[in-house]
Amino acid sequence: MKKALVTGANRSIGLEVARQLSGLGYFVYLGCRDLSKGRAAAEGLSNVEALQIDTADPASIAAARAQVDSLDVLINNAGISGGFPQPPDATPVATIRTVFDTNFFGVIETTLAFLDLLRQSPEPRIVQVTSGLAS
């Protein structure tokens, strides 16, 4: 059975992607920052397991990687907005750093952490999901 990891998957686009992949016969790691929310989202879905992963936290990424033994598809979907509005003269630099840590550096670190498993797959895939939220 092919395995997929979808980050930011406890709601919205990520949850729907996980649901559809499960329906196609994949085992899906439902990646989420809050494990209790992930478990609740996974209820009623078959071949889905909640996996705690905060893409802005390298230790969390490493802990998630340690729990996965094989992977065919990585879907980088997690993203945050940092709140709106964000006028350039009033948005704290700390907010901008948090957004970049999640939406940019988090994608890179997550991909690098799982790259060894993807390289072992006969048909590896990496999908980058973006939206206005993560822009």
C-alpha positions in Angstrom: 0.0 0.0 0.0 1.4 3.4 -0.9 1.8 5.9 1.9 1.3 9.7 1.8 1.9 12.4 4.3 -0.2 15.5 4.1 0.8 18.4 6.3 -1.8 20.8 7.7 -4.4 18.0 7.2 -6.7 18.3 10.1 -9.1 20.7 8.2 -9.8 22.4 4.9 -7.9 21.5 1.8 -5.5 19.2 3.6 -8.3 17.1 5.2 -10.0 16.7 1.8 -6.8 15.7 0.1 -6.2 13.1 2.9 -9.8 11.8 2.5 -9.4 11.5 -1.3 -6.1 9.7 -1.1 -7.5 7.3 1.4 -10.3 6.6 -1.0 -7.8 5.8 -3.7 -6.2 3.2 -1.4 -3.3 5.1 0.1 -2.4 4.9 3.8 -2.4 8.6 4.8 -0.5 10.3 7.6 -2.7 13.2 8.5 -0.1 15.8 9.6 -1.2 18.3 12.2 0.3 20.6 14.9 -2.3 19.6 17.4 -2.6 15.8 17.7 -6.0 15.9 19.3 -7.4 17.8 16.4 -5.7 15.5 14.0 -7.2 12.4 15.7 -10.7 14.0 15.6 -10.3 14.8 11.9 -9.1 11.2 11.2 -12.2 9.6 12.8 -14.4 7.9 10.2 -11.6 7.8 7.7 -10.0 4.5 6.8 -6.2 4.0 6.4 -5.6 7.4 8.0 -3.4 8.1 11.1 -2.9 11.4 12.7 0.7 12.5 13.0 1.9 15.4 15.0 4.1 17.7 13.0 4.7 21.4 13.3 6.5 22.5 10.2 7.9 25.6 12.0 9.6 23.4 14.6 12.6 21.3 13.4 12.3 19.0 16.5 8.7 18.3 15.7 9.6 17.5 12.1 12.4 15.1 13.3 10.0 13.4 15.7 7.4 12.9 12.9 10.1 11.5 10.6 11.1 9.0 13.3 7.5 7.6 13.2 7.3 7.0 9.5 9.0 4.0 7.9 8.2 4.5 4.3 6.7 7.2 2.1 5.6 7.6 -1.5 3.9 11.0 -1.5 4.7 14.2 0.5 2.1 16.9 0.3 3.3 20.2 1.8 0.0 21.8 2.6 0.6 23.4 6.0 0.5 27.2 6.0 -0.4 30.2 8.2 -1.3 33.8 7.4 0.1 35.6 10.4 -3.2 37.5 10.7 -4.7 40.3 8.6 -4.3 43.1 7.8 -0.5 43.2 7.6 0.5 46.8 6.9 4.3 47.0 6.3 4.7 49.7 8.8 2.8 48.0 11.6 3.4 44.2 11.2 5.9 43.0 13.8 9.0 41.3 12.4 8.4 38.4 14.7 5.1 37.8 12.9 6.8 37.8 9.5 9.5 35.4 10.9 6.8 33.0 12.1 5.0 33.0 8.8 8.3 32.4 6.9 9.3 29.7 9.3 6.1 27.8 8.6 5.4 28.6 4.9 8.9 28.7 3.5 11.6 27.2 5.7 9.1 24.6 7.1 8.4 23.3 3.6 12.2 22.9 2.9 12.9 21.3 6.3 10.0 18.9 6.0 11.0 17.9 2.5 14.6 17.3 3.4 13.6 15.2 6.5 11.5 12.8 4.4 13.6 12.9 1.2 15.4 9.6 2.1 12.1 7.8 2.3 10.8 9.3 -0.9 14.0 8.2 -2.7 13.2 4.6 -1.7 9.7 4.8 -3.4 9.4 3.5 -6.9 7.2 6.5 -7.8 7.9 9.3 -5.3 5.9 12.5 -5.5 6.2 15.9 -3.7 3.3 18.3 -4.0 3.5 21.9 -2.9 0.1 23.4 -2.1 -0.2 27.1 -1.9 -3.1 29.6 -1.5 -3.6 33.2 -0.6 -3.3 32.2 3.0 0.3 30.9 2.6 1.4 33.6 0.1 
